[in-house]
Amino acid sequence: MPKSRLSNDKGLVQSSGNGLQLTPANANGAGMHFKSVRVEFLNLTGSNTDNAIITDLGASLPAQSIVLGVNSVVDALTSTATNQAISLGLGAASQVVGHTFSGTDLLALVNTGKAGSDVILNLASGSFLDTGTSIGTNTQLYLVEDGAAGQTETFASGSINFNIVYAGVES
């Protein structure tokens, strides 16, 4: 699925990657921005290690932005037999998949695994933050294992959508 950006000044633009970004008329300047990132778990591998990077999401936020809100919607369960808790992390670029994540959890303890009534599909979780999170130069988004409830396996299914609201300067 191509990454799509819809703005008042350029219209619909597609590029490699994934996600959808809707931006207001002042898209290439200071303002409030929205970024959506969809993650397909197919062929990603969990390590059952707390705080290990599952994948680099291939998306980033502008340096010096302030994150105002984050939510997620699980629309397909991962193929695990137990809980699969994940976090949306924001850190320095070029971190290695499988290694320990260094950065900030924007949204933590999102259960995407088969845990019966613990997971309700298509239910949004997360909210606007009481205090904005200043990101400095840590701009890259990562999917991170949260807790040791993960699985050491290659996932056969699962998907989640993250929506991020931030103030900053897009270029």
DSSP file (Angstrom, degrees, kcal/mol; ACC not computed):
  #  RESIDUE AA STRUCTURE BP1 BP2  ACC     N-H-->O    O-->H-N    N-H-->O    O-->H-N    TCO  KAPPA ALPHA  PHI   PSI    X-CA   Y-CA   Z-CA
    1    1 A M              0   0    0      0, 0.0    16,-0.1     0, 0.0     2,-0.1   0.000 360.0 360.0 360.0 126.0    0.0    0.0    0.0
    2    2 A P        -     0   0    0      0, 0.0    17,-0.4     0, 0.0     2,-0.4  -0.358 360.0-108.2 -74.0 154.2    1.6    3.3   -1.0
    3    3 A K  E     -A   15   0A   0     12,-2.2    12,-2.4    15,-0.2     2,-0.4  -0.662  39.0-159.4 -77.8 134.3    2.0    6.2    1.4
    4    4 A S  E     -Ab  14  20A   0     15,-2.5    17,-2.5    -2,-0.4     2,-0.4  -0.938  12.8-168.2-121.1 140.9   -0.5    9.0    0.6
    5    5 A R  E     -Ab  13  21A   0      8,-2.6     8,-2.5    -2,-0.4     2,-0.5  -0.996   4.0-167.8-127.5 126.6   -0.4   12.6    1.6
    6    6 A L  E     +Ab  12  22A   0     15,-2.8    17,-2.5    -2,-0.4     2,-0.3  -0.963  19.8 155.9-117.3 119.9   -3.4   14.9    1.1
    7    7 A S  E  >  -Ab  11  23A   0      4,-1.7     4,-1.7    -2,-0.5    18,-0.1  -0.936  50.3-118.4-139.7 162.1   -2.9   18.6    1.4
    8    8 A N  T  4 S+     0   0    0     15,-0.5    17,-0.1    -2,-0.3    -1,-0.1   0.819 112.0  45.8 -69.7 -31.1   -4.6   21.8    0.2
    9    9 A D  T  4 S+     0   0    0     15,-0.3    -1,-0.2     2,-0.1    16,-0.1   0.810 128.6  19.4 -87.2 -28.3   -1.5   23.0   -1.8
   10   10 A K  T  4 S-     0   0    0      1,-0.3     2,-0.2     3,-0.0    -2,-0.2   0.538  89.2-147.9-116.8 -10.4   -0.5   19.7   -3.6
   11   11 A G  E  <  -A    7   0A   0     -4,-1.7    -4,-1.7     2,-0.1     2,-0.5  -0.543  62.7  -5.6  76.4-144.8   -3.6   17.6   -3.5
   12   12 A L  E     +A    6   0A   0     -6,-0.2     2,-0.4    -2,-0.2    -6,-0.2  -0.773  68.3 178.3 -91.6 123.2   -3.1   13.8   -3.3
   13   13 A V  E     -A    5   0A   0     -8,-2.5    -8,-2.6    -2,-0.5     2,-0.4  -0.991  10.0-159.4-125.5 131.4    0.6   12.7   -3.6
   14   14 A Q  E     +A    4   0A   0     -2,-0.4     2,-0.3   -10,-0.2   -10,-0.2  -0.872  17.7 160.7-111.7 145.3    1.7    9.0   -3.3
   15   15 A S  E     -A    3   0A   0    -12,-2.4   -12,-2.2    -2,-0.4     2,-0.0  -0.879  46.1 -67.6-147.5 178.4    5.1    7.7   -2.5
   16   16 A S  S    S+     0   0    0     -2,-0.3     2,-0.3   -14,-0.2    -1,-0.0  -0.356  95.1  45.5 -71.4 156.3    6.8    4.5   -1.2
   17   17 A G  S    S-     0   0    0    -16,-0.1     2,-0.3    -2,-0.0    41,-0.1  -0.788  86.6 -82.6 110.9-156.7    6.0    3.4    2.3
   18   18 A N        +     0   0    0     -2,-0.3   -15,-0.2    39,-0.2     2,-0.1  -0.963  67.5  63.4-146.9 165.1    2.7    3.2    4.0
   19   19 A G        -     0   0    0    -17,-0.4   -15,-2.5    -2,-0.3     2,-0.4  -0.395  62.5 -99.7 111.3 172.0    0.2    5.4    5.8
   20   20 A L  E     -bC   4  36A   0     16,-1.0    16,-1.7   -17,-0.2     2,-0.5  -1.000  25.6-165.8-134.6 131.0   -2.0    8.4    5.2
   21   21 A Q  E     -b    5   0A   0    -17,-2.5   -15,-2.8    -2,-0.4     2,-0.5  -0.977   0.4-167.5-122.6 121.6   -1.1   12.0    6.1
   22   22 A L  E     -b    6   0A   0     -2,-0.5    12,-0.8    12,-0.4   -15,-0.2  -0.932  14.6-177.8-106.1 125.2   -3.8   14.7    6.0
   23   23 A T  E     -b    7   0A   0    -17,-2.5   -15,-0.5    -2,-0.5     4,-0.1  -0.950  21.7-121.8-128.5 145.8   -2.4   18.2    6.3
   24   24 A P    >   -     0   0    0      0, 0.0     3,-1.2     0, 0.0   -15,-0.3  -0.054  46.7 -82.3 -74.1-178.1   -4.0   21.7    6.5
   25   25 A A  T 3  S+     0   0    0      1,-0.3     3,-0.4   -17,-0.1     2,-0.1   0.792 129.1  57.3 -58.2 -31.2   -3.3   24.5    4.1
   26   26 A N  T >   +     0   0    0      1,-0.2     3,-1.7     6,-0.1    -1,-0.3  -0.092  70.0 138.2 -90.6  37.1   -0.2   25.6    5.9
   27   27 A A  T <   +     0   0    0     -3,-1.2   143,-0.3     1,-0.3    -1,-0.2   0.786  66.6  50.3 -55.9 -34.0    1.3   22.1    5.4
   28   28 A N  T 3  S+     0   0    0     -3,-0.4    -1,-0.3   143,-0.1     2,-0.2  -0.006 114.3  42.4 -98.4  31.3    4.7   23.3    4.6
   29   29 A G  S <  S-     0   0    0     -3,-1.7   141,-1.6   139,-0.1     2,-0.2  -0.754 104.2 -41.5-149.1-163.4    5.1   25.6    7.6
   30   30 A A  E    S+ D   0 169A   0     -2,-0.2     2,-0.3   139,-0.2   139,-0.2  -0.468  82.3  89.4 -72.6 142.6    4.4   25.8   11.3
   31   31 A G  E    S- D   0 168A   0    137,-1.9   137,-2.3    -2,-0.2     2,-0.4  -0.980  77.0 -47.2 162.7-170.1    1.1   24.4   12.4
   32   32 A M  E     - D   0 167A   0     -2,-0.3     2,-0.3   135,-0.2   135,-0.2  -0.789  55.6-175.1 -94.2 133.5   -0.9   21.4   13.6
   33   33 A H  E     - D   0 166A   0    133,-3.5   133,-2.4    -2,-0.4     2,-0.4  -0.875  16.4-147.9-131.6 160.5   -0.3   18.2   11.6
   34   34 A F  E     - D   0 165A   0    -12,-0.8     2,-0.4    -2,-0.3   -12,-0.4  -0.986  11.4-174.4-130.1 137.5   -1.7   14.7   11.6
   35   35 A K  E     - D   0 164A   0    129,-2.6   129,-3.2    -2,-0.4     2,-0.4  -0.997   4.6-166.2-135.1 132.3    0.1   11.5   10.6
   36   36 A S  E     -CD  20 163A   0    -16,-1.7   -16,-1.0    -2,-0.4     2,-0.4  -0.958   5.5-173.6-116.0 135.2   -1.4    8.0   10.3
   37   37 A V  E     - D   0 162A   0    125,-2.7   125,-3.0    -2,-0.4     2,-0.4  -0.992   8.5-157.1-130.8 124.6    0.7    4.9   10.1
   38   38 A R  E     - D   0 161A   0     -2,-0.4     2,-0.5   123,-0.2   123,-0.2  -0.859   8.1-159.4-101.4 135.0   -0.6    1.4    9.4
   39   39 A V  E     - D   0 160A   0    121,-3.2   121,-1.9    -2,-0.4     2,-0.5  -0.963   4.6-161.1-117.9 122.9    1.4   -1.6   10.5
   40   40 A E  E     - D   0 159A   0     -2,-0.5   119,-0.2   119,-0.2   118,-0.0  -0.904   4.8-159.7 -97.9 124.9    1.0   -5.0    9.0
   41   41 A F    >   +     0   0    0    117,-2.9     3,-2.7    -2,-0.5   114,-0.3   0.640  49.3 126.2 -79.7 -14.5    2.4   -7.7   11.3
   42   42 A L  T 3  S+     0   0    0    116,-0.6   114,-0.2     1,-0.3     3,-0.1  -0.219  86.1   0.0 -51.7 124.4    2.7  -10.3    8.5
   43   43 A N  T 3  S+     0   0    0    112,-2.8    -1,-0.3     1,-0.3     2,-0.2   0.442  99.2 127.1  72.0   4.2    6.3  -11.6    8.4
   44   44 A L    <   -     0   0    0     -3,-2.7   111,-3.0   111,-0.2     2,-0.5  -0.612  53.2-136.8 -80.9 154.3    7.5   -9.4   11.3
   45   45 A T  B     -G  154   0B   0      9,-0.4   109,-0.2   109,-0.2     2,-0.2  -0.955   8.5-151.4-121.3 128.0    9.2  -11.3   14.0
   46   46 A G        -     0   0    0    107,-2.3   107,-0.3    -2,-0.5     7,-0.1  -0.554   2.9-163.2 -86.8 158.5    8.8  -10.9   17.8
   47   47 A S        -     0   0    0     -2,-0.2   105,-0.3     2,-0.2     3,-0.1   0.440  32.5-125.3-121.4  -3.3   11.6  -11.7   20.2
   48   48 A N        +     0   0    0    103,-0.6     2,-0.5     1,-0.2   104,-0.1   0.836  69.9 130.0  57.7  34.1    9.7  -12.0   23.6
   49   49 A T    >   -     0   0    0    102,-0.1     3,-1.7     3,-0.1    -1,-0.2  -0.981  64.9-114.8-122.0 124.5   12.1   -9.4   24.9
   50   50 A D  T 3  S+     0   0    0     -2,-0.5    96,-0.2     1,-0.3    98,-0.1  -0.341  98.4   6.1 -57.9 130.5   10.9   -6.3   26.8
   51   51 A N  T 3  S+     0   0    0     94,-1.7    50,-3.4     1,-0.2     2,-0.3   0.676  90.6 146.4  72.7  20.7   11.7   -3.1   24.8
   52   52 A A  B <   -H  100   0C   0     -3,-1.7    93,-3.0    48,-0.2     2,-0.4  -0.691  53.7-112.8 -87.7 143.1   13.0   -4.8   21.7
   53   53 A I  E     -I  144   0D   0     46,-2.4    45,-2.7    43,-0.4    91,-0.2  -0.616  28.4-176.2 -76.3 125.1   12.4   -3.2   18.3
   54   54 A I  E     -     0   0D   0     89,-3.1    -9,-0.4    -2,-0.4     2,-0.3   0.871  67.7 -20.4 -85.3 -44.6   10.0   -5.2   16.1
   55   55 A T  E     -I  143   0D   0     88,-1.4    88,-2.7   -11,-0.1     2,-0.5  -0.981  55.7-114.5-161.7 152.1   10.3   -2.9   13.1
   56   56 A D  E     -I  142   0D   0     -2,-0.3    86,-0.2    86,-0.2    41,-0.0  -0.809  30.4-145.4 -82.1 125.2   11.3    0.6   12.0
   57   57 A L  E     -     0   0D   0     84,-2.2   -39,-0.2    -2,-0.5    85,-0.1   0.558  24.3-127.2 -76.9  -6.4    8.0    2.0   10.7
   58   58 A G  E    S+     0   0D   0     83,-0.4     2,-0.3     1,-0.2   -40,-0.1   0.742  76.4 102.6  69.3  21.3    9.6    4.0    7.9
   59   59 A A  E     -     0   0D   0     82,-0.4    82,-2.5   -42,-0.1     2,-0.3  -0.959  46.8-177.2-134.7 152.2    7.9    7.2    9.1
   60   60 A S  E     -I  140   0D   0     -2,-0.3    80,-0.2    80,-0.2    79,-0.1  -0.932  20.8-129.0-144.2 167.2    9.2   10.1   11.1
   61   61 A L        -     0   0    0     78,-2.1     3,-0.1    -2,-0.3     2,-0.1  -0.831  43.8 -89.8-111.8 154.9    8.0   13.4   12.6
   62   62 A P    >   -     0   0    0      0, 0.0     3,-1.4     0, 0.0    73,-0.1  -0.384  51.8 -97.9 -64.9 141.7    9.8   16.8   12.1
   63   63 A A  T 3  S+     0   0    0      1,-0.2   106,-0.4    74,-0.1    74,-0.2  -0.233 107.1  22.6 -56.3 147.4   12.5   17.6   14.6
   64   64 A Q  T 3  S+     0   0    0     72,-3.4    -1,-0.2     1,-0.2    73,-0.1   0.565  91.1 142.3  69.8  12.5   11.6   19.8   17.5
   65   65 A S    <   -     0   0    0     -3,-1.4    70,-2.4    71,-0.4     2,-0.5  -0.296  47.4-133.5 -74.2 165.7    7.9   18.9   17.1
   66   66 A I  E     -FE 134 167A   0    101,-2.6   101,-2.6    68,-0.2     2,-0.4  -0.985  13.7-138.6-123.0 119.5    5.5   18.5   20.1
   67   67 A V  E     +FE 133 166A   0     66,-2.8    66,-2.3    -2,-0.5    99,-0.3  -0.654  22.5 177.8 -78.5 125.9    3.3   15.4   20.1
   68   68 A L  E     -     0   0A   0     97,-2.8    61,-3.1    -2,-0.4     2,-0.3   0.678  61.4  -1.7-102.8 -24.0   -0.2   16.4   21.3
   69   69 A G  E     -FE 128 165A   0     96,-1.6    96,-2.7    59,-0.3    -1,-0.3  -0.971  52.4-170.2-167.2 151.6   -2.1   13.1   21.0
   70   70 A V  E     +FE 127 164A   0     57,-1.8    57,-1.0    -2,-0.3     2,-0.3  -0.995  10.6 170.2-145.1 138.8   -1.7    9.5   19.9
   71   71 A N  E     -FE 126 163A   0     92,-2.0    92,-2.5    -2,-0.3     2,-0.3  -0.960  13.0-154.8-142.1 167.2   -4.2    6.7   19.4
   72   72 A S  E     -FE 125 162A   0     53,-2.5    53,-2.2    -2,-0.3     2,-0.4  -0.973   4.2-161.1-139.0 153.7   -4.3    3.2   17.9
   73   73 A V  E     -FE 124 161A   0     88,-2.0    88,-2.2    -2,-0.3     2,-0.6  -0.960  11.7-150.6-136.1 117.4   -6.9    0.9   16.4
   74   74 A V  E     + E   0 160A   0     49,-0.6    48,-3.2    -2,-0.4    49,-0.4  -0.780  21.6 169.9 -84.9 119.8   -6.2   -2.8   16.1
   75   75 A D  E     +     0   0A   0     84,-1.4     2,-0.3    -2,-0.6    85,-0.2   0.487  67.6  26.5-112.5  -3.4   -8.2   -4.1   13.1
   76   76 A A  E    S- E   0 159A   0     83,-1.4    83,-2.5    81,-0.1    -1,-0.3  -0.899  82.9-120.7-154.9 129.6   -6.7   -7.6   12.9
   77   77 A L        -     0   0    0     -2,-0.3    36,-0.2    81,-0.2    37,-0.1  -0.304  30.1-109.4 -68.3 148.6   -5.3   -9.7   15.7
   78   78 A T        -     0   0    0     34,-3.1    80,-0.3    80,-0.1    36,-0.2  -0.351  32.4-109.7 -69.3 162.4   -1.7  -10.9   15.6
   79   79 A S  S    S+     0   0    0     78,-0.9     2,-0.2    34,-0.1    -1,-0.1   0.088  77.6 122.1 -84.6  24.0   -1.3  -14.7   15.1
   80   80 A T        -     0   0    0      2,-0.2    34,-0.8    32,-0.1     4,-0.1  -0.526  63.4-137.9 -88.8 156.4    0.0  -15.3   18.6
   81   81 A A  S    S+     0   0    0     -2,-0.2     2,-0.2     2,-0.1    -1,-0.1   0.651  88.1  28.9 -83.9 -17.0   -1.7  -17.6   21.1
   82   82 A T  S    S-     0   0    0      1,-0.2    32,-0.7    67,-0.1    -2,-0.2  -0.615 109.3 -46.7-129.0-172.2   -1.2  -15.2   24.0
   83   83 A N        -     0   0    0     30,-0.2     2,-0.4    -2,-0.2    -1,-0.2  -0.236  40.3-163.7 -57.8 145.8   -1.0  -11.4   24.5
   84   84 A Q        -     0   0    0     -4,-0.1    28,-2.7    66,-0.1     2,-0.4  -0.825  12.5-169.5-130.5  93.5    1.2   -9.4   22.2
   85   85 A A  E     +J  111   0D   0     -2,-0.4    61,-2.4    61,-0.3     2,-0.3  -0.696  10.4 174.8 -88.4 133.6    1.8   -6.1   23.9
   86   86 A I  E     -JK 110 145D   0     24,-2.4    24,-2.8    -2,-0.4     2,-0.3  -0.878  17.7-149.9-132.7 164.6    3.4   -3.4   21.8
   87   87 A S  E     - K   0 144D   0     57,-2.7    57,-2.5    -2,-0.3     2,-0.7  -0.939  20.3-125.5-129.3 154.8    4.4    0.3   22.0
   88   88 A L  E     -JK 107 143D   0     19,-2.6    18,-3.1    -2,-0.3    19,-1.2  -0.922  39.8-166.6 -96.8 114.6    4.7    3.1   19.5
   89   89 A G  E     -JK 105 142D   0     53,-2.9    53,-2.7    -2,-0.7     2,-0.4  -0.735  18.7-157.3-108.0 153.0    8.2    4.4   20.1
   90   90 A L  E     +JK 104 141D   0     14,-2.6    14,-2.6    -2,-0.3     2,-0.2  -0.987  35.6 133.7-128.0 118.9    9.9    7.6   18.9
   91   91 A G  E     -JK 103 140D   0     49,-2.5    49,-2.3    -2,-0.4    48,-0.3  -0.828  54.7 -50.8-150.5-174.0   13.7    7.6   18.8
   92   92 A A    >   -     0   0    0     10,-0.6     3,-0.5    -2,-0.2    10,-0.1  -0.310  65.5 -98.5 -65.3 151.1   16.9    8.3   16.9
   93   93 A A  T 3  S+     0   0    0      1,-0.2    -1,-0.1   -37,-0.0   -33,-0.0  -0.213  98.1  35.9 -66.9 160.7   17.2    7.0   13.4
   94   94 A S  T 3  S+     0   0    0      1,-0.2    -1,-0.2     0, 0.0     2,-0.2   0.717  70.5 157.4  70.0  27.0   19.1    3.8   12.4
   95   95 A Q    <   -     0   0    0     -3,-0.5     2,-0.4     1,-0.1    -1,-0.2  -0.556  44.3-111.2 -77.0 152.0   18.2    1.7   15.5
   96   96 A V    >   -     0   0    0     -2,-0.2     3,-1.9     4,-0.2   -43,-0.4  -0.703  22.5-115.5 -96.4 131.0   18.5   -2.0   14.8
   97   97 A V  T 3  S+     0   0    0     -2,-0.4   -43,-0.2     1,-0.2     3,-0.1  -0.356 103.0  24.2 -58.3 136.0   15.5   -4.4   14.7
   98   98 A G  T 3  S+     0   0    0    -45,-2.7    -1,-0.2     1,-0.4     2,-0.1   0.141 103.2 103.6  91.6 -18.7   15.7   -6.9   17.6
   99   99 A H  S <  S-     0   0    0     -3,-1.9   -46,-2.4     1,-0.1    -1,-0.4  -0.426  87.0 -76.0 -90.1 169.9   17.9   -4.7   19.7
  100  100 A T  B     -H   52   0C   0    -48,-0.2   -48,-0.2    -2,-0.1     2,-0.2  -0.466  49.9-121.2 -69.2 131.5   16.8   -2.6   22.8
  101  101 A F        -     0   0    0    -50,-3.4     2,-0.5    -2,-0.2    -1,-0.1  -0.498  21.5-162.2 -74.4 138.7   14.9    0.5   21.9
  102  102 A S        +     0   0    0     -2,-0.2   -10,-0.6   -10,-0.1     2,-0.3  -0.965  52.8  51.1-123.6 112.6   16.2    3.8   23.0
  103  103 A G  E    S-J   91   0D   0     -2,-0.5     2,-0.4   -12,-0.2   -12,-0.2  -0.977  87.4 -40.2 162.8-150.5   13.7    6.7   23.0
  104  104 A T  E     -J   90   0D   0    -14,-2.6   -14,-2.6    -2,-0.3     2,-0.7  -0.927  39.6-132.1-117.7 133.7   10.2    7.6   24.1
  105  105 A D  E     -J   89   0D   0     -2,-0.4   -16,-0.2   -16,-0.2     3,-0.2  -0.761  19.6-176.4 -80.2 118.5    7.1    5.5   24.2
  106  106 A L  E    S+     0   0D   0    -18,-3.1     2,-0.3    -2,-0.7    -1,-0.2   0.823  80.1  11.3 -82.0 -33.7    4.3    7.6   22.6
  107  107 A L  E    S-J   88   0D   0    -19,-1.2   -19,-2.6    -3,-0.1    -1,-0.3  -0.953  82.1-166.1-146.3 123.5    1.7    4.9   23.3
  108  108 A A  E     +     0   0D   0     -2,-0.3   -21,-0.2   -21,-0.2   -22,-0.0  -0.713  54.7  19.1-116.0 160.7    2.4    1.9   25.5
  109  109 A L  E     +     0   0D   0     -2,-0.2     2,-0.7     1,-0.2    -1,-0.2   0.858  64.1 167.4  54.0  48.1    0.9   -1.4   26.3
  110  110 A V  E     -J   86   0D   0    -24,-2.8   -24,-2.4    -3,-0.2     2,-0.6  -0.838  28.3-143.0 -89.9 118.3   -1.3   -1.9   23.3
  111  111 A N  E     +J   85   0D   0     -2,-0.7   -26,-0.2   -26,-0.2   -37,-0.1  -0.731  32.8 161.5 -87.6 120.2   -2.5   -5.5   23.2
  112  112 A T        +     0   0    0    -28,-2.7   -34,-3.1    -2,-0.6    -1,-0.1   0.359  45.2  94.9-115.6   2.1   -2.7   -6.9   19.7
  113  113 A G  S    S-     0   0    0    -36,-0.2     2,-1.4   -29,-0.2   -30,-0.2  -0.282  89.5 -81.5 -95.7 177.8   -2.7  -10.6   20.4
  114  114 A K        +     0   0    0    -34,-0.8     3,-0.1   -32,-0.7    -1,-0.1  -0.624  65.9 141.4 -80.3  92.8   -5.3  -13.3   20.9
  115  115 A A    >   -     0   0    0     -2,-1.4     3,-1.9     1,-0.4     2,-0.2  -0.099  55.2-126.2-126.2  35.1   -6.4  -12.7   24.4
  116  116 A G  G >  S+     0   0    0      1,-0.3     3,-1.1     2,-0.2    -1,-0.4  -0.364  87.9   2.7  62.0-123.9  -10.1  -13.3   24.2
  117  117 A S  G 3  S+     0   0    0      1,-0.2    -1,-0.3    -2,-0.2    -3,-0.0   0.536 116.2  82.0 -77.3  -4.6  -12.1  -10.4   25.6
  118  118 A D  G <  S+     0   0    0     -3,-1.9     2,-0.5     1,-0.1    -1,-0.2   0.791  90.7  54.2 -68.4 -26.9   -8.9   -8.4   26.3
  119  119 A V    <   -     0   0    0     -3,-1.1     2,-0.6    -6,-0.1    -1,-0.1  -0.939  64.5-172.3-114.9 123.3   -8.8   -7.2   22.7
  120  120 A I    >   -     0   0    0     -2,-0.5     3,-1.3     3,-0.1   -46,-0.3  -0.959  27.3-127.5-112.2 116.5  -11.7   -5.6   21.0
  121  121 A L  T 3  S+     0   0    0     -2,-0.6   -46,-0.2     1,-0.2     3,-0.1  -0.294  87.2  12.9 -63.9 146.0  -11.2   -5.1   17.3
  122  122 A N  T 3  S+     0   0    0    -48,-3.2     2,-0.6     1,-0.2    -1,-0.2   0.650  89.9 133.7  63.7  19.3  -11.7   -1.6   15.9
  123  123 A L    <   -     0   0    0     -3,-1.3   -49,-0.6   -49,-0.4    -1,-0.2  -0.891  53.6-132.1 -99.1 123.6  -11.8    0.0   19.3
  124  124 A A  E     -F   73   0A   0     -2,-0.6     2,-0.3   -51,-0.2   -51,-0.2  -0.495  24.1-172.8 -74.5 141.2   -9.6    3.1   19.5
  125  125 A S  E     +F   72   0A   0    -53,-2.2   -53,-2.5    -2,-0.2     2,-0.2  -0.976  43.8  47.2-132.3 150.3   -7.2    3.5   22.5
  126  126 A G  E     -F   71   0A   0     -2,-0.3     2,-0.3   -55,-0.2   -55,-0.2  -0.516  57.9-155.8 108.8 177.3   -5.1    6.5   23.4
  127  127 A S  E     -F   70   0A   0    -57,-1.0   -57,-1.8    -2,-0.2     2,-0.2  -0.958  36.0 -53.8-169.0-178.7   -6.0   10.1   23.7
  128  128 A F  E     -F   69   0A   0     -2,-0.3   -59,-0.3   -59,-0.3     2,-0.2  -0.556  65.6-111.8 -69.9 145.3   -4.8   13.7   23.6
  129  129 A L  E     -     0   0A   0    -61,-3.1     3,-0.2    -2,-0.2    -1,-0.1  -0.518   5.3-136.3 -83.2 146.8   -1.9   14.1   26.1
  130  130 A D  E    S+     0   0A   0      1,-0.3     2,-0.4    -2,-0.2    -1,-0.1   0.891 100.6  22.8 -64.1 -38.9   -2.3   16.2   29.3
  131  131 A T  E    S-     0   0A   0    -64,-0.0    -1,-0.3    -3,-0.0   -64,-0.1  -0.998  94.9-114.4-129.0 130.4    1.2   17.6   28.5
  132  132 A G  E     -     0   0A   0     -2,-0.4     2,-0.7    -3,-0.2   -64,-0.2  -0.238  25.5-125.6 -60.4 151.2    2.7   17.6   25.0
  133  133 A T  E     -F   67   0A   0    -66,-2.3   -66,-2.8   -27,-0.0     2,-0.4  -0.900  16.6-146.8-103.6 112.3    5.8   15.5   24.4
  134  134 A S  E     -F   66   0A   0     -2,-0.7   -68,-0.2   -68,-0.2   -69,-0.1  -0.655  10.3-166.7 -77.8 127.6    8.7   17.5   22.9
  135  135 A I    >   -     0   0    0    -70,-2.4     3,-2.0    -2,-0.4    -1,-0.1   0.604   7.9-172.7 -97.2 -10.8   10.6   15.2   20.6
  136  136 A G  T 3  S-     0   0    0    -71,-0.5   -72,-3.4     1,-0.3   -71,-0.4  -0.338  71.5 -25.8  56.6-126.9   13.8   17.1   20.0
  137  137 A T  T 3  S+     0   0    0    -74,-0.2     2,-1.1   -73,-0.1    -1,-0.3   0.419 111.0 103.8-101.3   0.3   15.9   15.4   17.4
  138  138 A N    <   +     0   0    0     -3,-2.0   -46,-0.2     1,-0.2   -34,-0.1  -0.718  40.2 147.5 -81.8 101.2   14.4   11.9   18.0
  139  139 A T        +     0   0    0     -2,-1.1   -78,-2.1   -48,-0.3     2,-0.3   0.548  25.9 101.8-118.3 -10.0   12.1   11.7   15.0
  140  140 A Q  E     -IK  60  91D   0    -49,-2.3   -49,-2.5   -80,-0.2     2,-0.4  -0.617  60.8-135.9 -88.4 138.1   11.9    8.1   13.8
  141  141 A L  E     - K   0  90D   0    -82,-2.5   -84,-2.2    -2,-0.3   -83,-0.4  -0.754  25.5-178.8 -94.0 136.1    8.9    5.9   14.6
  142  142 A Y  E     -IK  56  89D   0    -53,-2.7   -53,-2.9    -2,-0.4     2,-0.6  -0.951  29.6-130.5-131.9 150.3    9.3    2.3   15.8
  143  143 A L  E     -IK  55  88D   0    -88,-2.7   -89,-3.1    -2,-0.3   -88,-1.4  -0.920  38.3-172.3 -96.7 123.9    7.1   -0.6   16.7
  144  144 A V  E     -IK  53  87D   0    -57,-2.5   -57,-2.7    -2,-0.6   -91,-0.2  -0.926  26.9-115.1-125.9 140.1    8.5   -1.9   20.1
  145  145 A E  E     - K   0  86D   0    -93,-3.0   -94,-1.7    -2,-0.4     2,-0.6  -0.530  28.7-152.1 -69.9 139.3    7.7   -5.0   22.2
  146  146 A D        -     0   0    0    -61,-2.4     3,-0.4    -2,-0.2   -61,-0.3  -0.931  58.5 -17.1-120.8 107.7    6.2   -3.9   25.5
  147  147 A G  S    S-     0   0    0     -2,-0.6     3,-0.4     1,-0.2   -96,-0.2  -0.193  90.1 -75.7  85.4 174.4    6.8   -6.3   28.4
  148  148 A A  S    S+     0   0    0      1,-0.2    -1,-0.2   -98,-0.1   -98,-0.0  -0.009 103.5 100.1 -99.2  29.0    7.9   -9.9   28.1
  149  149 A A        +     0   0    0     -3,-0.4    -1,-0.2   -64,-0.1   -67,-0.1   0.309  60.3 105.9 -93.9   8.4    4.5  -11.1   27.0
  150  150 A G        -     0   0    0     -3,-0.4     2,-0.4   -66,-0.1   -66,-0.1  -0.009  68.3-113.2 -78.3-172.8    5.5  -11.2   23.4
  151  151 A Q        -     0   0    0      2,-0.1     2,-1.3  -102,-0.1  -103,-0.6  -0.953   5.8-134.9-127.5 143.1    6.2  -14.2   21.2
  152  152 A T  S    S+     0   0    0     -2,-0.4     2,-0.3  -105,-0.3  -105,-0.2  -0.729  73.2  96.1 -93.0  84.4    9.4  -15.5   19.5
  153  153 A E  S    S-     0   0    0     -2,-1.3  -107,-2.3  -107,-0.3     2,-0.6  -0.979  80.8 -99.0-160.6 164.2    7.8  -16.2   16.2
  154  154 A T  B     -G   45   0B   0     -2,-0.3  -109,-0.2  -109,-0.2     2,-0.1  -0.853  48.1-120.9 -92.2 124.7    7.2  -14.8   12.8
  155  155 A F        -     0   0    0   -111,-3.0  -112,-2.8    -2,-0.6  -111,-0.2  -0.381  23.1-169.6 -70.8 140.5    3.7  -13.3   12.7
  156  156 A A  S    S+     0   0    0   -114,-0.2     2,-0.3     1,-0.2  -114,-0.2   0.522  70.9   3.7-102.2 -11.4    1.2  -14.7   10.1
  157  157 A S  S    S+     0   0    0   -116,-0.1   -78,-0.9   -81,-0.0    -1,-0.2  -0.964  71.4 101.8-160.5 173.6   -1.4  -12.0   10.7
  158  158 A G        -     0   0    0     -2,-0.3  -117,-2.9   -80,-0.3  -116,-0.6  -0.040  27.7-164.5 118.5 143.9   -2.3   -8.8   12.5
  159  159 A S  E     -DE  40  76A   0    -83,-2.5   -84,-1.4  -119,-0.2   -83,-1.4  -0.982   3.2-174.2-156.8 152.4   -2.5   -5.0   11.8
  160  160 A I  E     -DE  39  74A   0   -121,-1.9  -121,-3.2    -2,-0.3     2,-0.5  -0.989  14.5-143.8-145.8 148.5   -2.8   -1.8   13.7
  161  161 A N  E     -DE  38  73A   0    -88,-2.2   -88,-2.0    -2,-0.3     2,-0.4  -0.967  12.0-161.9-116.2 130.8   -3.3    1.8   12.8
  162  162 A F  E     -DE  37  72A   0   -125,-3.0  -125,-2.7    -2,-0.5     2,-0.4  -0.924   1.5-164.9-109.9 137.5   -1.6    4.7   14.7
  163  163 A N  E     -DE  36  71A   0    -92,-2.5   -92,-2.0    -2,-0.4     2,-0.4  -0.991   7.6-170.1-123.2 127.5   -2.8    8.3   14.5
  164  164 A I  E     -DE  35  70A   0   -129,-3.2  -129,-2.6    -2,-0.4     2,-0.5  -0.963  10.0-163.4-124.3 131.6   -0.5   11.1   15.7
  165  165 A V  E     +DE  34  69A   0    -96,-2.7   -97,-2.8    -2,-0.4   -96,-1.6  -0.959  25.3 162.3-110.9 128.6   -1.4   14.7   16.2
  166  166 A Y  E     -DE  33  67A   0   -133,-2.4  -133,-3.5    -2,-0.5     2,-0.5  -0.987  36.0-133.7-147.3 154.9    1.6   17.1   16.5
  167  167 A A  E     +DE  32  66A   0   -101,-2.6  -101,-2.6    -2,-0.3     2,-0.3  -0.920  56.3  98.8-105.7 133.7    2.6   20.7   16.3
  168  168 A G  E    S-D   31   0A   0   -137,-2.3  -137,-1.9    -2,-0.5     2,-0.6  -0.969  71.8 -66.0 177.0-165.6    5.7   21.5   14.3
  169  169 A V  E     -D   30   0A   0   -106,-0.4     2,-0.3    -2,-0.3  -139,-0.2  -0.948  38.5-162.4-117.7 113.6    7.1   22.6   11.0
  170  170 A E              0   0    0   -141,-1.6  -109,-0.0    -2,-0.6    -2,-0.0  -0.708 360.0 360.0 -89.1 144.3    6.6   20.4    8.0
  171  171 A S              0   0    0     -2,-0.3  -143,-0.1  -142,-0.0    -1,-0.1   0.371 360.0 360.0-123.8 360.0    8.8   21.0    5.0
